[in-house]
């Protein structure tokens, strides 16, 4: 009860649990934090829809609400992954009707066959022969949610704190106020 009452910030927008807006918020947050724990830029991030468990209503944000949204003891990790494994993993995400990717990623796929028509990072096609730094949560890095290609990656960095602890800190200190005040509703994984 005391956590529910502890105000850490506010937002002028609602982030509905199953919305693109919420998935984008988490994906961009994970990429930002991944770069910090790695000490180097991160090429992209991915998040799963199932890791988001509640809606963030418009208005005051409390610690309890953030814990309700991300209640698991996940930590953010940065992986070194081959482009081939990354593309294979994106194929799995497409088969799940899309998951979360950071704002610099665009994936277009066929809704019937789930074939990837285009997958790019910063406007450049993902190169199967290249290595990428990928931020995600340790749950996915362990191959859960059928994301087994991530198990072939090497962990470069891991956060000490749990995901929701970091998110609470970011909101309290205004580190993601731009994401909360200017939410991105764009589909980053689209079927065409």
Order of alpha helices (4+ residues) and beta strands (2+ residues): alpha-beta-alpha-beta-beta-alpha-beta-alpha-beta-beta-beta-beta-beta-alpha-beta-alpha-alpha-beta
